[in-house]
Amino acid sequence: MSDARQIEAEIYERLSKVIDPELGRSVTDLGMIAAIEATPADANVDTDAYDVTVHVELTVPGCPLSETITNQINGAVSSYPGAQLNTYIEVGSMSRDKLADLVADLKAERKQNPFSKPGVKTRIFAIASGKGGVGKSSVTANLAATFAALGYDTAAIDADIYGFSLPRLFGVHTQPTNLNGMLMPVTAWGVKLISIGMFAGADRAILWRGPRLQRSLEQFLSDVWWGEPDVLLLDLAPGTGDMAISVAQALPNAELVVVTTPQPSASDIAVRSGLVALQVPMKVRGVVENMSYYEHKGEKLEIFGAGGGQRVAEQLTEALGYDVPLMAQLPLEPEVRETGEAGRPAVLTSEGALRTDGIGQTFRGLAERLMAL
């Protein structure tokens, strides 16, 4: 007959492989496993059957991911090969003091912006445009969803404080979970998100200027528990204002992607957003031309003219002294707007998989090009 204490130790070891989806750490490292109790299922029968009770303490009562965590714990216990186990999971929440100690430990690791540390492996792409209305946020949302669908651990910051739109495009109607002053990003369609639009009162006009804007970005970077994402996207405000400069200062390893539309009135201004790289340590990775054409009965109609993306790419290449390619030309598709405004990035199916038709393949190609270097 297996020893009950040995079973408890081996179950604890198995639970060290169960990862909290928000904090990215094992439930044992986080102190979420308060106790494991194994007792013979029937003391009068000589069998290897045991009742195993796992006492779980979640970080907050009513944690939205509690079912995910308990299902993973149940799976780890029930698949134990050494004996027949009857699994019981008792779920509670951490005491205030225990939670405070946990958050203090986590914050001690994140005393500064984690994305500016030497050796960070996160690829950071700042999505910029010279003017509003060119679909920059739509590009950001669909690109982030594409990365997530391709298996990358993906995060996105809505750095457009005045014109935030990522919550709507991802169908987010909840606020980030607050763990004693440390925020958990909201996850939607596989992407970890933060936006000023998730907080109460965000529907009112925001009249922030330089220092406060910079502080909002610092808080999004430092006071939110991001884990270690493979990709971080920032949806910048249009133009070359305070937030673009703040991003360059806080994230010198960020790579700029300039979004434009074909007509000169947009492309000429788009060049200016790319030229920010002359003033700050940020590389321009490429240009995306949005609303390039509308396909009607097999014919591509260039409703907004043609050549804007290529013009921007060529001018930035000449001005910056290195190759800035035109990385993608996206069609004008009403479905992108309709699906996005309904809360699902258009590159995804209703089940959350990357579409295999035109728009899905276009964004897949863009994502692969961005990650290639």
C-alpha positions as YAML, in Angstrom:
chain: A
units: angstrom
residues:
- id: 1
  name: MET
  ca: [0.00, 0.00, 0.00]
- id: 2
  name: SER
  ca: [1.35, 3.44, -0.91]
- id: 3
  name: ASP
  ca: [2.29, 5.69, 1.99]
- id: 4
  name: ALA
  ca: [-0.09, 8.64, 2.45]
- id: 5
  name: ARG
  ca: [2.75, 11.07, 3.25]
- id: 6
  name: GLN
  ca: [4.61, 10.01, 0.13]
- id: 7
  name: ILE
  ca: [1.48, 10.58, -1.95]
- id: 8
  name: GLU
  ca: [1.07, 14.07, -0.48]
- id: 9
  name: ALA
  ca: [4.69, 14.94, -1.31]
- id: 10
  name: GLU
  ca: [4.42, 13.58, -4.85]
- id: 11
  name: ILE
  ca: [1.11, 15.38, -5.46]
- id: 12
  name: TYR
  ca: [2.71, 18.63, -4.28]
- id: 13
  name: GLU
  ca: [5.54, 18.08, -6.76]
- id: 14
  name: ARG
  ca: [3.02, 17.49, -9.55]
- id: 15
  name: LEU
  ca: [1.19, 20.70, -8.64]
- id: 16
  name: SER
  ca: [4.45, 22.63, -9.04]
- id: 17
  name: LYS
  ca: [3.82, 22.24, -12.79]
- id: 18
  name: VAL
  ca: [0.39, 23.92, -12.60]
- id: 19
  name: ILE
  ca: [0.79, 27.56, -13.67]
- id: 20
  name: ASP
  ca: [-1.46, 30.41, -12.59]
- id: 21
  name: PRO
  ca: [-2.56, 31.88, -15.96]
- id: 22
  name: GLU
  ca: [-2.47, 35.48, -14.70]
- id: 23
  name: LEU
  ca: [0.76, 35.53, -12.70]
- id: 24
  name: GLY
  ca: [2.65, 33.02, -14.82]
- id: 25
  name: ARG
  ca: [4.02, 31.22, -11.76]
- id: 26
  name: SER
  ca: [3.28, 27.78, -10.36]
- id: 27
  name: VAL
  ca: [0.52, 27.53, -7.77]
- id: 28
  name: THR
  ca: [3.03, 26.10, -5.30]
- id: 29
  name: ASP
  ca: [5.50, 28.97, -5.76]
- id: 30
  name: LEU
  ca: [2.65, 31.42, -5.19]
- id: 31
  name: GLY
  ca: [1.60, 29.70, -1.96]
- id: 32
  name: MET
  ca: [-1.83, 28.83, -3.35]
- id: 33
  name: ILE
  ca: [-1.64, 25.23, -2.13]
- id: 34
  name: ALA
  ca: [-2.34, 25.56, 1.58]
- id: 35
  name: ALA
  ca: [-2.42, 21.83, 2.33]
- id: 36
  name: ILE
  ca: [-2.73, 18.36, 0.80]
- id: 37
  name: GLU
  ca: [-4.34, 15.58, 2.81]
- id: 38
  name: ALA
  ca: [-4.26, 11.94, 1.69]
- id: 39
  name: THR
  ca: [-6.13, 9.27, 3.64]
- id: 40
  name: PRO
  ca: [-6.98, 5.65, 2.77]
- id: 41
  name: ALA
  ca: [-10.36, 5.51, 1.05]
- id: 42
  name: ASP
  ca: [-11.34, 2.55, 3.22]
- id: 43
  name: ALA
  ca: [-9.15, 1.80, 6.23]
- id: 44
  name: ASN
  ca: [-10.59, -1.72, 6.47]
- id: 45
  name: VAL
  ca: [-9.64, -2.72, 2.93]
- id: 46
  name: ASP
  ca: [-6.09, -3.34, 1.76]
- id: 47
  name: THR
  ca: [-6.13, -1.30, -1.46]
- id: 48
  name: ASP
  ca: [-4.18, 1.55, -3.00]
- id: 49
  name: ALA
  ca: [-7.24, 3.82, -3.06]
- id: 50
  name: TYR
  ca: [-6.94, 7.17, -1.32]
- id: 51
  name: ASP
  ca: [-9.07, 10.22, -0.75]
- id: 52
  name: VAL
  ca: [-6.97, 13.28, -1.55]
- id: 53
  name: THR
  ca: [-8.12, 16.74, -0.49]
- id: 54
  name: VAL
  ca: [-6.27, 19.75, -1.91]
- id: 55
  name: HIS
  ca: [-6.83, 23.04, -0.09]
- id: 56
  name: VAL
  ca: [-6.43, 25.88, -2.59]
- id: 57
  name: GLU
  ca: [-6.16, 29.55, -1.68]
- id: 58
  name: LEU
  ca: [-6.84, 31.90, -4.59]
- id: 59
  name: THR
  ca: [-5.35, 35.37, -4.62]
- id: 60
  name: VAL
  ca: [-8.77, 37.06, -4.66]
- id: 61
  name: PRO
  ca: [-12.27, 35.81, -3.82]
- id: 62
  name: GLY
  ca: [-14.28, 34.99, -6.93]
- id: 63
  name: CYS
  ca: [-11.17, 34.93, -9.14]
- id: 64
  name: PRO
  ca: [-12.44, 34.83, -12.76]
- id: 65
  name: LEU
  ca: [-9.90, 32.11, -13.59]
- id: 66
  name: SER
  ca: [-10.64, 29.94, -10.55]
- id: 67
  name: GLU
  ca: [-12.30, 27.26, -12.66]
- id: 68
  name: THR
  ca: [-9.29, 27.09, -14.98]
- id: 69
  name: ILE
  ca: [-6.93, 26.73, -12.03]
- id: 70
  name: THR
  ca: [-9.00, 24.10, -10.23]
- id: 71
  name: ASN
  ca: [-9.43, 22.09, -13.43]
- id: 72
  name: GLN
  ca: [-5.65, 22.04, -13.90]
- id: 73
  name: ILE
  ca: [-5.15, 20.99, -10.28]
- id: 74
  name: ASN
  ca: [-7.76, 18.27, -10.59]
- id: 75
  name: GLY
  ca: [-6.09, 17.00, -13.77]
- id: 76
  name: ALA
  ca: [-2.66, 16.89, -12.13]
- id: 77
  name: VAL
  ca: [-3.99, 14.93, -9.15]
- id: 78
  name: SER
  ca: [-6.30, 12.54, -10.99]
- id: 79
  name: SER
  ca: [-3.53, 11.53, -13.41]
- id: 80
  name: TYR
  ca: [-1.27, 10.42, -10.53]
- id: 81
  name: PRO
  ca: [0.00, 6.95, -11.53]
- id: 82
  name: GLY
  ca: [1.01, 5.51, -8.16]
- id: 83
  name: ALA
  ca: [-2.43, 4.87, -6.65]
- id: 84
  name: GLN
  ca: [-6.14, 5.23, -7.23]
- id: 85
  name: LEU
  ca: [-7.11, 8.67, -5.95]
- id: 86
  name: ASN
  ca: [-10.46, 10.26, -5.24]
- id: 87
  name: THR
  ca: [-9.83, 13.98, -5.62]
- id: 88
  name: TYR
  ca: [-11.51, 16.70, -3.59]
- id: 89
  name: ILE
  ca: [-10.61, 20.36, -4.04]
- id: 90
  name: GLU
  ca: [-11.55, 22.93, -1.41]
- id: 91
  name: VAL
  ca: [-11.24, 26.49, -2.68]
- id: 92
  name: GLY
  ca: [-10.79, 29.52, -0.49]
- id: 93
  name: SER
  ca: [-8.89, 32.79, -0.71]
- id: 94
  name: MET
  ca: [-5.67, 34.05, 0.82]
- id: 95
  name: SER
  ca: [-5.72, 36.04, 4.01]
- id: 96
  name: ARG
  ca: [-5.03, 39.73, 3.68]
- id: 97
  name: ASP
  ca: [-1.59, 39.37, 5.25]
- id: 98
  name: LYS
  ca: [-0.60, 36.44, 3.04]
- id: 99
  name: LEU
  ca: [-1.73, 38.27, -0.09]
- id: 100
  name: ALA
  ca: [0.16, 41.40, 1.00]
- id: 101
  name: ASP
  ca: [3.34, 39.36, 1.43]
- id: 102
  name: LEU
  ca: [2.89, 37.74, -1.99]
- id: 103
  name: VAL
  ca: [2.34, 41.07, -3.75]
- id: 104
  name: ALA
  ca: [5.33, 42.58, -1.92]
- id: 105
  name: ASP
  ca: [7.52, 39.73, -3.17]
- id: 106
  name: LEU
  ca: [6.26, 40.14, -6.72]
- id: 107
  name: LYS
  ca: [6.72, 43.90, -6.65]
- id: 108
  name: ALA
  ca: [10.25, 43.46, -5.33]
- id: 109
  name: GLU
  ca: [11.05, 41.73, -8.62]
- id: 110
  name: ARG
  ca: [9.43, 44.54, -10.57]
- id: 111
  name: LYS
  ca: [10.82, 47.69, -8.95]
- id: 112
  name: GLN
  ca: [11.20, 49.20, -12.39]
- id: 113
  name: ASN
  ca: [9.86, 48.87, -15.91]
- id: 114
  name: PRO
  ca: [10.55, 45.18, -16.65]
- id: 115
  name: PHE
  ca: [10.78, 45.70, -20.41]
- id: 116
  name: SER
  ca: [13.83, 47.96, -20.26]
- id: 117
  name: LYS
  ca: [16.06, 45.53, -18.35]
- id: 118
  name: PRO
  ca: [19.13, 44.10, -20.10]
- id: 119
  name: GLY
  ca: [18.50, 40.74, -21.71]
- id: 120
  name: VAL
  ca: [14.73, 41.09, -21.95]
- id: 121
  name: LYS
  ca: [13.44, 38.81, -24.69]
- id: 122
  name: THR
  ca: [10.09, 40.51, -25.29]
- id: 123
  name: ARG
  ca: [9.73, 41.94, -28.80]
- id: 124
  name: ILE
  ca: [8.08, 45.35, -28.53]
- id: 125
  name: PHE
  ca: [6.24, 46.91, -31.46]
- id: 126
  name: ALA
  ca: [4.84, 50.43, -31.20]
- id: 127
  name: ILE
  ca: [2.10, 51.01, -33.78]
- id: 128
  name: ALA
  ca: [2.06, 54.65, -34.89]
- id: 129
  name: SER
  ca: [0.36, 56.88, -37.42]
- id: 130
  name: GLY
  ca: [0.73, 60.49, -38.49]
- id: 131
  name: LYS
  ca: [-3.00, 61.21, -38.23]
- id: 132
  name: GLY
  ca: [-6.14, 59.65, -36.85]
- id: 133
  name: GLY
  ca: [-8.64, 57.65, -38.85]
- id: 134
  name: VAL
  ca: [-6.19, 55.45, -40.74]
- id: 135
  name: GLY
  ca: [-7.04, 52.28, -38.81]
- id: 136
  name: LYS
  ca: [-4.01, 52.18, -36.51]
- id: 137
  name: SER
  ca: [-5.94, 50.66, -33.59]
- id: 138
  name: SER
  ca: [-7.58, 48.09, -35.85]
- id: 139
  name: VAL
  ca: [-4.15, 47.08, -37.12]
- id: 140
  name: THR
  ca: [-2.88, 46.83, -33.53]
- id: 141
  name: ALA
  ca: [-5.83, 44.70, -32.39]
- id: 142
  name: ASN
  ca: [-5.70, 42.32, -35.32]
- id: 143
  name: LEU
  ca: [-1.92, 42.01, -35.18]
- id: 144
  name: ALA
  ca: [-2.04, 41.24, -31.44]
- id: 145
  name: ALA
  ca: [-4.76, 38.64, -31.99]
- id: 146
  name: THR
  ca: [-2.68, 37.11, -34.78]
- id: 147
  name: PHE
  ca: [0.39, 36.79, -32.55]
- id: 148
  name: ALA
  ca: [-1.72, 35.14, -29.84]
- id: 149
  name: ALA
  ca: [-3.34, 32.74, -32.31]
- id: 150
  name: LEU
  ca: [0.14, 31.79, -33.56]
- id: 151
  name: GLY
  ca: [1.06, 30.73, -30.04]
- id: 152
  name: TYR
  ca: [2.98, 33.76, -28.81]
- id: 153
  name: ASP
  ca: [2.42, 35.01, -25.26]
- id: 154
  name: THR
  ca: [1.03, 38.39, -26.29]
- id: 155
  name: ALA
  ca: [0.33, 41.64, -24.44]
- id: 156
  name: ALA
  ca: [-1.00, 44.98, -25.66]
- id: 157
  name: ILE
  ca: [-1.07, 48.44, -24.09]
- id: 158
  name: ASP
  ca: [-3.58, 51.02, -25.26]
- id: 159
  name: ALA
  ca: [-1.26, 54.02, -25.11]
- id: 160
  name: ASP
  ca: [-3.78, 56.23, -26.93]
- id: 161
  name: ILE
  ca: [-5.01, 57.84, -23.72]
- id: 162
  name: TYR
  ca: [-7.34, 60.30, -25.43]
- id: 163
  name: GLY
  ca: [-8.73, 57.97, -28.10]
- id: 164
  name: PHE
  ca: [-8.53, 54.53, -26.49]
- id: 165
  name: SER
  ca: [-10.31, 51.84, -28.49]
- id: 166
  name: LEU
  ca: [-8.73, 48.45, -27.71]
- id: 167
  name: PRO
  ca: [-11.34, 47.51, -25.06]
- id: 168
  name: ARG
  ca: [-14.12, 47.84, -27.65]
- id: 169
  name: LEU
  ca: [-12.16, 46.02, -30.35]
- id: 170
  name: PHE
  ca: [-11.54, 43.10, -27.99]
- id: 171
  name: GLY
  ca: [-15.01, 43.11, -26.41]
- id: 172
  name: VAL
  ca: [-13.68, 43.92, -22.94]
- id: 173
  name: HIS
  ca: [-16.22, 45.19, -20.41]
- id: 174
  name: THR
  ca: [-14.39, 44.36, -17.17]
- id: 175
  name: GLN
  ca: [-11.76, 46.07, -15.08]
- id: 176
  name: PRO
  ca: [-8.31, 44.69, -14.29]
- id: 177
  name: THR
  ca: [-8.09, 42.73, -11.04]
- id: 178
  name: ASN
  ca: [-6.37, 44.75, -8.32]
- id: 179
  name: LEU
  ca: [-4.05, 42.72, -6.08]
- id: 180
  name: ASN
  ca: [-3.14, 45.15, -3.34]
- id: 181
  name: GLY
  ca: [-2.07, 47.79, -5.83]
- id: 182
  name: MET
  ca: [-0.74, 45.43, -8.50]
- id: 183
  name: LEU
  ca: [-3.01, 45.09, -11.52]
- id: 184
  name: MET
  ca: [-3.70, 41.94, -13.50]
- id: 185
  name: PRO
  ca: [-4.28, 42.72, -17.20]
- id: 186
  name: VAL
  ca: [-7.58, 41.64, -18.71]
- id: 187
  name: THR
  ca: [-7.19, 38.73, -21.13]
- id: 188
  name: ALA
  ca: [-9.37, 38.64, -24.25]
- id: 189
  name: TRP
  ca: [-8.94, 36.48, -27.36]
- id: 190
  name: GLY
  ca: [-5.61, 35.29, -25.93]
- id: 191
  name: VAL
  ca: [-4.18, 38.81, -25.52]
- id: 192
  name: LYS
  ca: [-3.33, 40.43, -22.16]
- id: 193
  name: LEU
  ca: [-4.64, 44.00, -22.31]
- id: 194
  name: ILE
  ca: [-4.54, 47.22, -20.35]
- id: 195
  name: SER
  ca: [-6.25, 50.50, -21.27]
- id: 196
  name: ILE
  ca: [-7.40, 53.63, -19.51]
- id: 197
  name: GLY
  ca: [-10.76, 52.76, -21.06]
- id: 198
  name: MET
  ca: [-11.13, 49.85, -18.61]
- id: 199
  name: PHE
  ca: [-11.38, 52.12, -15.60]
- id: 200
  name: ALA
  ca: [-14.37, 53.91, -14.12]
- id: 201
  name: GLY
  ca: [-14.94, 57.40, -15.45]
- id: 202
  name: ALA
  ca: [-12.92, 56.77, -18.60]
- id: 203
  name: ASP
  ca: [-15.89, 57.81, -20.73]
- id: 204
  name: ARG
  ca: [-15.30, 61.41, -19.68]
- id: 205
  name: ALA
  ca: [-12.93, 63.74, -21.52]
- id: 206
  name: ILE
  ca: [-9.31, 63.25, -20.44]
- id: 207
  name: LEU
  ca: [-7.27, 66.43, -20.30]
- id: 208
  name: TRP
  ca: [-3.84, 65.15, -19.38]
- id: 209
  name: ARG
  ca: [-0.58, 66.67, -20.54]
- id: 210
  name: GLY
  ca: [3.10, 65.67, -20.63]
- id: 211
  name: PRO
  ca: [4.08, 64.51, -17.11]
- id: 212
  name: ARG
  ca: [0.78, 62.83, -16.37]
- id: 213
  name: LEU
  ca: [0.75, 61.09, -19.74]
- id: 214
  name: GLN
  ca: [4.25, 59.78, -19.12]
- id: 215
  name: ARG
  ca: [3.24, 58.59, -15.65]
- id: 216
  name: SER
  ca: [0.27, 56.69, -17.11]
- id: 217
  name: LEU
  ca: [2.63, 54.75, -19.38]
- id: 218
  name: GLU
  ca: [5.04, 54.06, -16.52]
- id: 219
  name: GLN
  ca: [2.15, 52.66, -14.48]
- id: 220
  name: PHE
  ca: [0.99, 50.48, -17.35]
- id: 221
  name: LEU
  ca: [4.51, 49.09, -17.63]
- id: 222
  name: SER
  ca: [5.51, 48.78, -13.98]
- id: 223
  name: ASP
  ca: [2.30, 48.38, -11.95]
- id: 224
  name: VAL
  ca: [0.75, 45.71, -14.16]
- id: 225
  name: TRP
  ca: [1.87, 42.09, -13.83]
- id: 226
  name: TRP
  ca: [2.67, 41.11, -17.41]
- id: 227
  name: GLY
  ca: [4.73, 38.00, -16.75]
- id: 228
  name: GLU
  ca: [7.25, 37.55, -19.54]
- id: 229
  name: PRO
  ca: [5.37, 37.97, -22.82]
- id: 230
  name: ASP
  ca: [6.95, 37.09, -26.14]
- id: 231
  name: VAL
  ca: [5.38, 40.13, -27.79]
- id: 232
  name: LEU
  ca: [4.20, 43.51, -26.49]
- id: 233
  name: LEU
  ca: [2.28, 45.88, -28.77]
- id: 234
  name: LEU
  ca: [1.56, 49.53, -28.02]
- id: 235
  name: ASP
  ca: [-1.25, 51.39, -29.74]
- id: 236
  name: LEU
  ca: [0.15, 54.93, -29.82]
- id: 237
  name: ALA
  ca: [-1.82, 58.13, -30.13]
- id: 238
  name: PRO
  ca: [-1.68, 59.67, -33.63]
- id: 239
  name: GLY
  ca: [1.11, 62.13, -34.33]
- id: 240
  name: THR
  ca: [4.42, 62.81, -32.63]
- id: 241
  name: GLY
  ca: [3.29, 64.09, -29.24]
- id: 242
  name: ASP
  ca: [4.22, 63.38, -25.66]
- id: 243
  name: MET
  ca: [3.24, 59.72, -25.59]
- id: 244
  name: ALA
  ca: [5.40, 58.78, -28.58]
- id: 245
  name: ILE
  ca: [8.39, 60.41, -26.91]
- id: 246
  name: SER
  ca: [7.57, 58.75, -23.58]
- id: 247
  name: VAL
  ca: [7.43, 55.33, -25.24]
- id: 248
  name: ALA
  ca: [10.82, 55.91, -26.84]
- id: 249
  name: GLN
  ca: [12.31, 56.93, -23.49]
- id: 250
  name: ALA
  ca: [10.74, 54.10, -21.49]
- id: 251
  name: LEU
  ca: [11.20, 51.40, -24.15]
- id: 252
  name: PRO
  ca: [14.34, 52.15, -26.15]
- id: 253
  name: ASN
  ca: [14.23, 48.62, -27.57]
- id: 254
  name: ALA
  ca: [10.79, 49.21, -29.10]
- id: 255
  name: GLU
  ca: [10.40, 48.96, -32.86]
- id: 256
  name: LEU
  ca: [8.11, 51.39, -34.66]
- id: 257
  name: VAL
  ca: [5.53, 50.27, -37.22]
- id: 258
  name: VAL
  ca: [3.99, 53.17, -39.18]
- id: 259
  name: VAL
  ca: [0.39, 52.84, -40.42]
- id: 260
  name: THR
  ca: [-0.85, 54.98, -43.30]
- id: 261
  name: THR
  ca: [-3.49, 55.02, -46.02]
- id: 262
  name: PRO
  ca: [-2.70, 55.48, -49.73]
- id: 263
  name: GLN
  ca: [-3.61, 59.14, -50.25]
- id: 264
  name: PRO
  ca: [-0.91, 61.86, -49.98]
- id: 265
  name: SER
  ca: [-2.79, 63.72, -47.23]
- id: 266
  name: ALA
  ca: [-2.22, 60.72, -44.96]
- id: 267
  name: SER
  ca: [1.11, 59.42, -46.22]
- id: 268
  name: ASP
  ca: [2.88, 62.79, -46.05]
- id: 269
  name: ILE
  ca: [1.92, 63.11, -42.39]
- id: 270
  name: ALA
  ca: [2.78, 59.46, -41.69]
- id: 271
  name: VAL
  ca: [6.39, 60.17, -42.60]
- id: 272
  name: ARG
  ca: [6.61, 62.56, -39.64]
- id: 273
  name: SER
  ca: [5.69, 59.83, -37.15]
- id: 274
  name: GLY
  ca: [8.48, 57.68, -38.55]
- id: 275
  name: LEU
  ca: [10.95, 60.55, -38.34]
- id: 276
  name: VAL
  ca: [10.56, 60.48, -34.55]
- id: 277
  name: ALA
  ca: [13.28, 57.83, -34.81]
- id: 278
  name: LEU
  ca: [15.75, 60.57, -35.71]
- id: 279
  name: GLN
  ca: [15.19, 62.17, -32.30]
- id: 280
  name: VAL
  ca: [14.93, 59.08, -30.07]
- id: 281
  name: PRO
  ca: [16.53, 55.60, -29.95]
- id: 282
  name: MET
  ca: [13.79, 53.71, -31.74]
- id: 283
  name: LYS
  ca: [14.08, 51.74, -34.97]
- id: 284
  name: VAL
  ca: [11.38, 51.90, -37.62]
- id: 285
  name: ARG
  ca: [10.65, 48.33, -38.67]
- id: 286
  name: GLY
  ca: [8.32, 49.03, -41.55]
- id: 287
  name: VAL
  ca: [5.17, 50.53, -42.98]
- id: 288
  name: VAL
  ca: [1.66, 49.12, -43.19]
- id: 289
  name: GLU
  ca: [-0.69, 50.58, -45.79]
- id: 290
  name: ASN
  ca: [-4.29, 50.23, -44.64]
- id: 291
  name: MET
  ca: [-7.40, 50.56, -46.84]
- id: 292
  name: SER
  ca: [-5.22, 49.97, -49.89]
- id: 293
  name: TYR
  ca: [-8.08, 48.83, -52.10]
- id: 294
  name: TYR
  ca: [-11.63, 47.55, -52.09]
- id: 295
  name: GLU
  ca: [-12.22, 44.31, -53.94]
- id: 296
  name: HIS
  ca: [-15.44, 44.26, -55.95]
- id: 297
  name: LYS
  ca: [-16.28, 41.39, -58.30]
- id: 298
  name: GLY
  ca: [-12.63, 40.48, -58.69]
- id: 299
  name: GLU
  ca: [-11.49, 44.05, -59.34]
- id: 300
  name: LYS
  ca: [-9.35, 46.03, -56.91]
- id: 301
  name: LEU
  ca: [-10.77, 49.54, -56.61]
- id: 302
  name: GLU
  ca: [-8.27, 52.06, -55.24]
- id: 303
  name: ILE
  ca: [-10.79, 54.26, -53.46]
- id: 304
  name: PHE
  ca: [-8.18, 56.31, -51.58]
- id: 305
  name: GLY
  ca: [-5.64, 56.46, -54.36]
- id: 306
  name: ALA
  ca: [-2.45, 54.43, -54.55]
- id: 307
  name: GLY
  ca: [1.19, 54.38, -53.54]
- id: 308
  name: GLY
  ca: [1.04, 56.06, -50.13]
- id: 309
  name: GLY
  ca: [2.61, 53.18, -48.25]
- id: 310
  name: GLN
  ca: [5.45, 52.86, -50.73]
- id: 311
  name: ARG
  ca: [6.07, 56.62, -50.63]
- id: 312
  name: VAL
  ca: [6.32, 56.53, -46.83]
- id: 313
  name: ALA
  ca: [8.68, 53.53, -46.95]
- id: 314
  name: GLU
  ca: [10.95, 55.16, -49.50]
- id: 315
  name: GLN
  ca: [11.10, 58.52, -47.72]
- id: 316
  name: LEU
  ca: [11.85, 56.92, -44.35]
- id: 317
  name: THR
  ca: [14.51, 54.68, -45.91]
- id: 318
  name: GLU
  ca: [16.23, 57.72, -47.36]
- id: 319
  name: ALA
  ca: [15.90, 59.85, -44.21]
- id: 320
  name: LEU
  ca: [16.91, 57.17, -41.70]
- id: 321
  name: GLY
  ca: [19.67, 55.56, -43.72]
- id: 322
  name: TYR
  ca: [18.44, 51.98, -43.46]
- id: 323
  name: ASP
  ca: [15.78, 49.89, -45.18]
- id: 324
  name: VAL
  ca: [12.22, 50.60, -44.05]
- id: 325
  name: PRO
  ca: [10.07, 48.21, -46.09]
- id: 326
  name: LEU
  ca: [6.40, 48.32, -46.97]
- id: 327
  name: MET
  ca: [5.44, 45.24, -44.96]
- id: 328
  name: ALA
  ca: [1.74, 44.82, -45.80]
- id: 329
  name: GLN
  ca: [-1.10, 46.31, -47.82]
- id: 330
  name: LEU
  ca: [-4.43, 45.72, -46.14]
- id: 331
  name: PRO
  ca: [-7.69, 45.88, -48.07]
- id: 332
  name: LEU
  ca: [-10.68, 48.00, -47.14]
- id: 333
  name: GLU
  ca: [-13.14, 45.44, -45.77]
- id: 334
  name: PRO
  ca: [-16.39, 46.40, -44.00]
- id: 335
  name: GLU
  ca: [-16.16, 43.13, -42.07]
- id: 336
  name: VAL
  ca: [-13.03, 44.35, -40.28]
- id: 337
  name: ARG
  ca: [-14.97, 47.28, -38.86]
- id: 338
  name: GLU
  ca: [-18.18, 45.36, -38.19]
- id: 339
  name: THR
  ca: [-16.51, 42.41, -36.47]
- id: 340
  name: GLY
  ca: [-14.11, 44.63, -34.55]
- id: 341
  name: GLU
  ca: [-16.84, 46.87, -33.22]
- id: 342
  name: ALA
  ca: [-18.71, 43.76, -32.12]
- id: 343
  name: GLY
  ca: [-15.73, 42.83, -29.93]
- id: 344
  name: ARG
  ca: [-13.78, 40.26, -31.94]
- id: 345
  name: PRO
  ca: [-10.66, 40.99, -34.02]
- id: 346
  name: ALA
  ca: [-11.58, 40.23, -37.63]
- id: 347
  name: VAL
  ca: [-8.58, 37.94, -38.16]
- id: 348
  name: LEU
  ca: [-10.13, 35.40, -35.78]
- id: 349
  name: THR
  ca: [-12.96, 32.95, -36.26]
- id: 350
  name: SER
  ca: [-15.74, 32.93, -33.67]
- id: 351
  name: GLU
  ca: [-13.84, 30.06, -31.96]
- id: 352
  name: GLY
  ca: [-10.70, 32.21, -31.68]
- id: 353
  name: ALA
  ca: [-8.61, 30.50, -34.35]
- id: 354
  name: LEU
  ca: [-6.68, 32.48, -36.97]
- id: 355
  name: ARG
  ca: [-8.62, 32.67, -40.21]
- id: 356
  name: THR
  ca: [-7.08, 30.88, -43.15]
- id: 357
  name: ASP
  ca: [-8.47, 33.18, -45.85]
- id: 358
  name: GLY
  ca: [-7.23, 36.56, -47.09]
- id: 359
  name: ILE
  ca: [-7.15, 38.76, -44.00]
- id: 360
  name: GLY
  ca: [-5.91, 35.96, -41.77]
- id: 361
  name: GLN
  ca: [-3.08, 35.14, -44.15]
- id: 362
  name: THR
  ca: [-2.18, 38.82, -44.61]
- id: 363
  name: PHE
  ca: [-1.80, 39.38, -40.87]
- id: 364
  name: ARG
  ca: [0.01, 36.07, -40.43]
- id: 365
  name: GLY
  ca: [2.53, 37.24, -43.03]
- id: 366
  name: LEU
  ca: [2.91, 40.60, -41.27]
- id: 367
  name: ALA
  ca: [3.46, 38.93, -37.89]
- id: 368
  name: GLU
  ca: [6.02, 36.52, -39.31]
- id: 369
  name: ARG
  ca: [7.93, 39.34, -41.01]
- id: 370
  name: LEU
  ca: [8.05, 41.34, -37.79]
- id: 371
  name: MET
  ca: [9.40, 38.37, -35.82]
- id: 372
  name: ALA
  ca: [11.87, 37.32, -38.48]
- id: 373
  name: LEU
  ca: [14.63, 39.75, -37.45]
...
